[in-house]
Amino acid sequence: MQQPQKVRLLALPRIPPMTDPELARLFPVERAWGLTTGYGITVTQQPVPDWLLAHELAHVAQYERLGAGPMLRRTLTEVLVLPGNLIPIEREAIARGNTVATSPAYGY
């Protein structure tokens, strides 16, 4: 990650759903434990588990590497083709999180 000082963490009881119905269908974020947009990370667990923080920071690094527009386009394209946890962007973040501790949801 190039600019860790820009990262901001927000804890909420749940991730708010997308306001657009089509995006809400594609990205059911209200079931997520975390969501990253650029340098902003929203999590639903306190304290934040190490694996979850590492996972979301991997997404921050992806945003830095790809840029916001290309990252969102790539994620959307991958989601349209593959089920959620099989998309390469997500697999990369899962692998990063699992280097810290195995997540209860992604034990692979």
LUMSEDO-250330 format. One record per residue: residue number from 0; residue in three letters; x, y, z of N, C-alpha, C in turn. Coordinates in steps of 0.1 Angstrom, whole numbers. Example, Ala and Ser with C-alpha at 12.3 -4.5 7.8 and 13.67 -1.06 7.14 Angstrom:
BEGIN
<rec num="0" residuo="Ala" n_east="132" n_north="-57" n_up="78" ca_east="123" ca_north="-45" ca_up="78" c_east="132" c_north="-33" c_up="78"/>
<rec num="1" residuo="Ser" n_east="128" n_north="-22" n_up="71" ca_east="137" ca_north="-11" ca_up="71" c_east="129" c_north="0" c_up="79"/>
This chain:
BEGIN
<rec num="0" residuo="Met" n_east="8" n_north="-12" n_up="0" ca_east="0" ca_north="0" ca_up="0" c_east="9" c_north="12" c_up="0"/>
<rec num="1" residuo="Gln" n_east="5" n_north="22" n_up="-8" ca_east="14" ca_north="33" ca_up="-10" c_east="11" c_north="45" c_up="0"/>
<rec num="2" residuo="Gln" n_east="-1" n_north="47" n_up="4" ca_east="-4" ca_north="58" ca_up="12" c_east="-13" c_north="54" c_up="24"/>
<rec num="3" residuo="Pro" n_east="-8" n_north="46" n_up="33" ca_east="-16" ca_north="41" ca_up="45" c_east="-22" c_north="52" c_up="53"/>
<rec num="4" residuo="Gln" n_east="-16" n_north="63" n_up="53" ca_east="-21" ca_north="75" ca_up="62" c_east="-34" c_north="80" c_up="57"/>
<rec num="5" residuo="Lys" n_east="-38" n_north="76" n_up="45" ca_east="-51" ca_north="81" ca_up="40" c_east="-63" c_north="71" c_up="44"/>
<rec num="6" residuo="Val" n_east="-59" n_north="60" n_up="48" ca_east="-70" ca_north="50" ca_up="52" c_east="-78" c_north="55" c_up="64"/>
<rec num="7" residuo="Arg" n_east="-91" n_north="54" n_up="62" ca_east="-101" ca_north="57" ca_up="73" c_east="-110" c_north="45" c_up="75"/>
<rec num="8" residuo="Leu" n_east="-112" n_north="42" n_up="88" ca_east="-120" ca_north="31" ca_up="92" c_east="-133" c_north="35" c_up="99"/>
<rec num="9" residuo="Leu" n_east="-144" n_north="30" n_up="95" ca_east="-157" ca_north="33" ca_up="100" c_east="-164" c_north="20" c_up="105"/>
<rec num="10" residuo="Ala" n_east="-168" n_north="20" n_up="117" ca_east="-175" ca_north="8" ca_up="122" c_east="-190" c_north="11" c_up="123"/>
<rec num="11" residuo="Leu" n_east="-198" n_north="2" n_up="117" ca_east="-213" ca_north="4" ca_up="117" c_east="-219" c_north="-10" c_up="121"/>
<rec num="12" residuo="Pro" n_east="-231" n_north="-10" n_up="126" ca_east="-237" ca_north="-23" ca_up="129" c_east="-239" c_north="-32" c_up="116"/>
<rec num="13" residuo="Arg" n_east="-242" n_north="-25" n_up="105" ca_east="-242" ca_north="-33" ca_up="92" c_east="-239" c_north="-23" c_up="81"/>
<rec num="14" residuo="Ile" n_east="-235" n_north="-29" n_up="69" ca_east="-232" ca_north="-20" ca_up="58" c_east="-246" c_north="-16" c_up="52"/>
<rec num="15" residuo="Pro" n_east="-248" n_north="-3" n_up="49" ca_east="-260" ca_north="1" ca_up="43" c_east="-261" c_north="-4" c_up="29"/>
<rec num="16" residuo="Pro" n_east="-274" n_north="-8" n_up="25" ca_east="-275" ca_north="-14" ca_up="11" c_east="-273" c_north="-3" c_up="1"/>
<rec num="17" residuo="Met" n_east="-270" n_north="-8" n_up="-11" ca_east="-269" ca_north="1" ca_up="-23" c_east="-283" c_north="8" c_up="-25"/>
<rec num="18" residuo="Thr" n_east="-283" n_north="20" n_up="-29" ca_east="-296" ca_north="27" ca_up="-32" c_east="-301" c_north="23" c_up="-45"/>
<rec num="19" residuo="Asp" n_east="-293" n_north="20" n_up="-55" ca_east="-298" ca_north="16" ca_up="-68" c_east="-302" c_north="1" c_up="-68"/>
<rec num="20" residuo="Pro" n_east="-314" n_north="-2" n_up="-72" ca_east="-319" ca_north="-16" ca_up="-71" c_east="-311" c_north="-26" c_up="-78"/>
<rec num="21" residuo="Glu" n_east="-306" n_north="-23" n_up="-90" ca_east="-297" ca_north="-32" ca_up="-98" c_east="-284" c_north="-34" c_up="-91"/>
<rec num="22" residuo="Leu" n_east="-278" n_north="-24" n_up="-86" ca_east="-265" ca_north="-25" ca_up="-78" c_east="-268" c_north="-33" c_up="-66"/>
<rec num="23" residuo="Ala" n_east="-279" n_north="-31" n_up="-59" ca_east="-282" ca_north="-38" ca_up="-47" c_east="-284" c_north="-53" c_up="-50"/>
<rec num="24" residuo="Arg" n_east="-289" n_north="-57" n_up="-61" ca_east="-290" ca_north="-71" ca_up="-65" c_east="-277" c_north="-77" c_up="-68"/>
<rec num="25" residuo="Leu" n_east="-268" n_north="-69" n_up="-74" ca_east="-255" ca_north="-75" ca_up="-78" c_east="-245" c_north="-75" c_up="-66"/>
<rec num="26" residuo="Phe" n_east="-247" n_north="-65" n_up="-57" ca_east="-238" ca_north="-64" ca_up="-46" c_east="-246" c_north="-63" c_up="-33"/>
<rec num="27" residuo="Pro" n_east="-250" n_north="-75" n_up="-27" ca_east="-258" ca_north="-75" ca_up="-15" c_east="-249" c_north="-71" c_up="-3"/>
<rec num="28" residuo="Val" n_east="-244" n_north="-59" n_up="-2" ca_east="-234" ca_north="-55" ca_up="8" c_east="-239" c_north="-55" c_up="22"/>
<rec num="29" residuo="Glu" n_east="-252" n_north="-55" n_up="24" ca_east="-257" ca_north="-55" ca_up="38" c_east="-254" c_north="-68" c_up="45"/>
<rec num="30" residuo="Arg" n_east="-250" n_north="-78" n_up="38" ca_east="-245" ca_north="-90" ca_up="45" c_east="-230" c_north="-91" c_up="47"/>
<rec num="31" residuo="Ala" n_east="-223" n_north="-81" n_up="42" ca_east="-208" ca_north="-81" ca_up="42" c_east="-203" c_north="-77" c_up="56"/>
<rec num="32" residuo="Trp" n_east="-191" n_north="-82" n_up="59" ca_east="-185" ca_north="-78" ca_up="72" c_east="-176" c_north="-66" c_up="69"/>
<rec num="33" residuo="Gly" n_east="-173" n_north="-63" n_up="57" ca_east="-165" ca_north="-51" ca_up="54" c_east="-167" c_north="-47" c_up="40"/>
<rec num="34" residuo="Leu" n_east="-165" n_north="-34" n_up="37" ca_east="-166" ca_north="-28" ca_up="24" c_east="-156" c_north="-17" c_up="22"/>
<rec num="35" residuo="Thr" n_east="-148" n_north="-18" n_up="12" ca_east="-138" ca_north="-8" ca_up="9" c_east="-141" c_north="0" c_up="-4"/>
<rec num="36" residuo="Thr" n_east="-140" n_north="13" n_up="-3" ca_east="-141" ca_north="22" ca_up="-14" c_east="-130" c_north="32" c_up="-14"/>
<rec num="37" residuo="Gly" n_east="-120" n_north="29" n_up="-22" ca_east="-108" ca_north="38" ca_up="-22" c_east="-101" c_north="36" c_up="-9"/>
<rec num="38" residuo="Tyr" n_east="-99" n_north="47" n_up="-1" ca_east="-92" ca_north="46" ca_up="12" c_east="-102" c_north="45" c_up="23"/>
<rec num="39" residuo="Gly" n_east="-115" n_north="44" n_up="21" ca_east="-125" ca_north="43" ca_up="31" c_east="-129" c_north="28" c_up="33"/>
<rec num="40" residuo="Ile" n_east="-128" n_north="24" n_up="45" ca_east="-131" ca_north="10" ca_up="49" c_east="-142" c_north="11" c_up="59"/>
<rec num="41" residuo="Thr" n_east="-153" n_north="4" n_up="57" ca_east="-164" ca_north="2" ca_up="66" c_east="-165" c_north="-12" c_up="71"/>
<rec num="42" residuo="Val" n_east="-165" n_north="-14" n_up="84" ca_east="-166" ca_north="-28" ca_up="89" c_east="-178" c_north="-29" c_up="99"/>
<rec num="43" residuo="Thr" n_east="-182" n_north="-42" n_up="101" ca_east="-193" ca_north="-44" ca_up="110" c_east="-189" c_north="-52" c_up="122"/>
<rec num="44" residuo="Gln" n_east="-177" n_north="-54" n_up="124" ca_east="-172" ca_north="-61" ca_up="136" c_east="-163" c_north="-53" c_up="144"/>
<rec num="45" residuo="Gln" n_east="-165" n_north="-52" n_up="157" ca_east="-157" ca_north="-45" ca_up="167" c_east="-153" c_north="-54" c_up="178"/>
<rec num="46" residuo="Pro" n_east="-141" n_north="-56" n_up="182" ca_east="-129" ca_north="-51" ca_up="175" c_east="-128" c_north="-57" c_up="161"/>
<rec num="47" residuo="Val" n_east="-121" n_north="-50" n_up="152" ca_east="-119" ca_north="-55" ca_up="139" c_east="-109" c_north="-67" c_up="139"/>
<rec num="48" residuo="Pro" n_east="-114" n_north="-79" n_up="134" ca_east="-104" ca_north="-90" ca_up="134" c_east="-93" c_north="-88" c_up="125"/>
<rec num="49" residuo="Asp" n_east="-81" n_north="-93" n_up="128" ca_east="-69" ca_north="-90" ca_up="120" c_east="-71" c_north="-95" c_up="106"/>
<rec num="50" residuo="Trp" n_east="-77" n_north="-106" n_up="104" ca_east="-79" ca_north="-111" ca_up="90" c_east="-88" c_north="-102" c_up="82"/>
<rec num="51" residuo="Leu" n_east="-98" n_north="-96" n_up="88" ca_east="-107" ca_north="-87" ca_up="81" c_east="-100" c_north="-74" c_up="78"/>
<rec num="52" residuo="Leu" n_east="-92" n_north="-69" n_up="87" ca_east="-84" ca_north="-56" ca_up="84" c_east="-75" c_north="-59" c_up="72"/>
<rec num="53" residuo="Ala" n_east="-67" n_north="-70" n_up="73" ca_east="-58" ca_north="-73" ca_up="62" c_east="-65" c_north="-75" c_up="49"/>
<rec num="54" residuo="His" n_east="-77" n_north="-81" n_up="49" ca_east="-85" ca_north="-83" ca_up="37" c_east="-89" c_north="-70" c_up="31"/>
<rec num="55" residuo="Glu" n_east="-94" n_north="-61" n_up="39" ca_east="-99" ca_north="-48" ca_up="34" c_east="-87" c_north="-39" c_up="30"/>
<rec num="56" residuo="Leu" n_east="-76" n_north="-40" n_up="37" ca_east="-64" ca_north="-33" ca_up="32" c_east="-59" c_north="-38" c_up="19"/>
<rec num="57" residuo="Ala" n_east="-61" n_north="-51" n_up="16" ca_east="-57" ca_north="-56" ca_up="3" c_east="-66" c_north="-49" c_up="-8"/>
<rec num="58" residuo="His" n_east="-79" n_north="-46" n_up="-5" ca_east="-87" ca_north="-39" ca_up="-14" c_east="-82" c_north="-25" c_up="-16"/>
<rec num="59" residuo="Val" n_east="-78" n_north="-18" n_up="-5" ca_east="-72" ca_north="-5" ca_up="-7" c_east="-60" c_north="-5" c_up="-16"/>
<rec num="60" residuo="Ala" n_east="-51" n_north="-15" n_up="-15" ca_east="-40" ca_north="-16" ca_up="-24" c_east="-44" c_north="-18" c_up="-38"/>
<rec num="61" residuo="Gln" n_east="-55" n_north="-26" n_up="-40" ca_east="-60" ca_north="-28" ca_up="-54" c_east="-65" c_north="-15" c_up="-59"/>
<rec num="62" residuo="Tyr" n_east="-72" n_north="-7" n_up="-51" ca_east="-77" ca_north="6" ca_up="-56" c_east="-65" c_north="15" c_up="-60"/>
<rec num="63" residuo="Glu" n_east="-54" n_north="15" n_up="-52" ca_east="-42" ca_north="22" ca_up="-55" c_east="-36" c_north="17" c_up="-68"/>
<rec num="64" residuo="Arg" n_east="-35" n_north="4" n_up="-70" ca_east="-28" ca_north="-2" ca_up="-81" c_east="-36" c_north="1" c_up="-94"/>
<rec num="65" residuo="Leu" n_east="-50" n_north="-1" n_up="-94" ca_east="-58" ca_north="-1" ca_up="-106" c_east="-64" c_north="13" c_up="-108"/>
<rec num="66" residuo="Gly" n_east="-66" n_north="21" n_up="-98" ca_east="-74" ca_north="33" ca_up="-99" c_east="-89" c_north="30" c_up="-96"/>
<rec num="67" residuo="Ala" n_east="-96" n_north="40" n_up="-91" ca_east="-110" ca_north="38" ca_up="-87" c_east="-119" c_north="33" c_up="-98"/>
<rec num="68" residuo="Gly" n_east="-119" n_north="40" n_up="-110" ca_east="-128" ca_north="36" ca_up="-121" c_east="-125" c_north="22" c_up="-126"/>
<rec num="69" residuo="Pro" n_east="-112" n_north="19" n_up="-129" ca_east="-109" ca_north="6" ca_up="-134" c_east="-112" c_north="-5" c_up="-123"/>
<rec num="70" residuo="Met" n_east="-110" n_north="-2" n_up="-110" ca_east="-112" ca_north="-12" ca_up="-100" c_east="-127" c_north="-15" c_up="-99"/>
<rec num="71" residuo="Leu" n_east="-136" n_north="-4" n_up="-100" ca_east="-150" ca_north="-7" ca_up="-99" c_east="-155" c_north="-14" c_up="-112"/>
<rec num="72" residuo="Arg" n_east="-150" n_north="-10" n_up="-124" ca_east="-153" ca_north="-17" ca_up="-136" c_east="-149" c_north="-32" c_up="-136"/>
<rec num="73" residuo="Arg" n_east="-137" n_north="-35" n_up="-131" ca_east="-132" ca_north="-48" ca_up="-130" c_east="-141" c_north="-56" c_up="-120"/>
<rec num="74" residuo="Thr" n_east="-144" n_north="-51" n_up="-109" ca_east="-152" ca_north="-58" ca_up="-99" c_east="-166" c_north="-61" c_up="-105"/>
<rec num="75" residuo="Leu" n_east="-172" n_north="-51" n_up="-111" ca_east="-185" ca_north="-53" ca_up="-117" c_east="-185" c_north="-64" c_up="-127"/>
<rec num="76" residuo="Thr" n_east="-175" n_north="-63" n_up="-136" ca_east="-174" ca_north="-73" ca_up="-147" c_east="-172" c_north="-87" c_up="-141"/>
<rec num="77" residuo="Glu" n_east="-163" n_north="-89" n_up="-131" ca_east="-161" ca_north="-102" ca_up="-125" c_east="-173" c_north="-107" c_up="-118"/>
<rec num="78" residuo="Val" n_east="-180" n_north="-98" n_up="-111" ca_east="-192" ca_north="-102" ca_up="-104" c_east="-203" c_north="-107" c_up="-113"/>
<rec num="79" residuo="Leu" n_east="-204" n_north="-101" n_up="-125" ca_east="-214" ca_north="-105" ca_up="-135" c_east="-211" c_north="-119" c_up="-141"/>
<rec num="80" residuo="Val" n_east="-198" n_north="-123" n_up="-140" ca_east="-194" ca_north="-136" ca_up="-146" c_east="-192" c_north="-147" c_up="-135"/>
<rec num="81" residuo="Leu" n_east="-188" n_north="-144" n_up="-124" ca_east="-185" ca_north="-154" ca_up="-113" c_east="-192" c_north="-152" c_up="-100"/>
<rec num="82" residuo="Pro" n_east="-195" n_north="-162" n_up="-93" ca_east="-200" ca_north="-160" ca_up="-79" c_east="-191" c_north="-152" c_up="-71"/>
<rec num="83" residuo="Gly" n_east="-196" n_north="-145" n_up="-61" ca_east="-189" ca_north="-135" ca_up="-52" c_east="-175" c_north="-139" c_up="-48"/>
<rec num="84" residuo="Asn" n_east="-173" n_north="-150" n_up="-41" ca_east="-159" ca_north="-153" ca_up="-35" c_east="-150" c_north="-159" c_up="-45"/>
<rec num="85" residuo="Leu" n_east="-154" n_north="-161" n_up="-58" ca_east="-145" ca_north="-167" ca_up="-68" c_east="-139" c_north="-156" c_up="-77"/>
<rec num="86" residuo="Ile" n_east="-144" n_north="-144" n_up="-75" ca_east="-138" ca_north="-134" ca_up="-84" c_east="-123" c_north="-131" c_up="-80"/>
<rec num="87" residuo="Pro" n_east="-115" n_north="-129" n_up="-90" ca_east="-100" ca_north="-127" ca_up="-87" c_east="-97" c_north="-116" c_up="-77"/>
<rec num="88" residuo="Ile" n_east="-104" n_north="-105" n_up="-78" ca_east="-102" ca_north="-94" ca_up="-69" c_east="-104" c_north="-98" c_up="-54"/>
<rec num="89" residuo="Glu" n_east="-115" n_north="-106" n_up="-52" ca_east="-119" ca_north="-110" ca_up="-39" c_east="-109" c_north="-121" c_up="-34"/>
<rec num="90" residuo="Arg" n_east="-106" n_north="-130" n_up="-43" ca_east="-96" ca_north="-141" ca_up="-40" c_east="-83" c_north="-136" c_up="-35"/>
<rec num="91" residuo="Glu" n_east="-78" n_north="-125" n_up="-41" ca_east="-66" ca_north="-119" ca_up="-37" c_east="-67" c_north="-113" c_up="-23"/>
<rec num="92" residuo="Ala" n_east="-78" n_north="-107" n_up="-20" ca_east="-80" ca_north="-101" ca_up="-7" c_east="-82" c_north="-112" c_up="4"/>
<rec num="93" residuo="Ile" n_east="-89" n_north="-123" n_up="0" ca_east="-91" ca_north="-134" ca_up="10" c_east="-77" c_north="-140" c_up="13"/>
<rec num="94" residuo="Ala" n_east="-69" n_north="-142" n_up="3" ca_east="-55" ca_north="-148" ca_up="5" c_east="-47" c_north="-139" c_up="14"/>
<rec num="95" residuo="Arg" n_east="-48" n_north="-126" n_up="12" ca_east="-41" ca_north="-116" ca_up="20" c_east="-46" c_north="-117" c_up="35"/>
<rec num="96" residuo="Gly" n_east="-59" n_north="-117" n_up="37" ca_east="-64" ca_north="-119" ca_up="50" c_east="-60" c_north="-131" c_up="57"/>
<rec num="97" residuo="Asn" n_east="-59" n_north="-142" n_up="49" ca_east="-56" ca_north="-155" ca_up="55" c_east="-41" c_north="-156" c_up="58"/>
<rec num="98" residuo="Thr" n_east="-33" n_north="-147" n_up="54" ca_east="-18" ca_north="-147" ca_up="58" c_east="-17" c_north="-142" c_up="72"/>
<rec num="99" residuo="Val" n_east="-27" n_north="-135" n_up="77" ca_east="-27" ca_north="-130" ca_up="91" c_east="-34" c_north="-140" c_up="100"/>
<rec num="100" residuo="Ala" n_east="-46" n_north="-144" n_up="96" ca_east="-54" ca_north="-154" ca_up="104" c_east="-65" c_north="-159" c_up="95"/>
<rec num="101" residuo="Thr" n_east="-69" n_north="-172" n_up="96" ca_east="-79" ca_north="-177" ca_up="88" c_east="-93" c_north="-172" c_up="92"/>
<rec num="102" residuo="Ser" n_east="-100" n_north="-167" n_up="82" ca_east="-113" ca_north="-161" ca_up="84" c_east="-123" c_north="-173" c_up="86"/>
<rec num="103" residuo="Pro" n_east="-133" n_north="-171" n_up="95" ca_east="-143" ca_north="-181" ca_up="97" c_east="-151" c_north="-183" c_up="84"/>
<rec num="104" residuo="Ala" n_east="-152" n_north="-173" n_up="76" ca_east="-160" ca_north="-175" ca_up="64" c_east="-152" c_north="-180" c_up="52"/>
<rec num="105" residuo="Tyr" n_east="-139" n_north="-178" n_up="52" ca_east="-131" ca_north="-182" ca_up="40" c_east="-119" c_north="-190" c_up="45"/>
<rec num="106" residuo="Gly" n_east="-121" n_north="-202" n_up="50" ca_east="-111" ca_north="-211" ca_up="55" c_east="-103" c_north="-218" c_up="44"/>
<rec num="107" residuo="Tyr" n_east="-100" n_north="-212" n_up="33" ca_east="-92" ca_north="-218" ca_up="23" c_east="-81" c_north="-210" c_up="18"/>
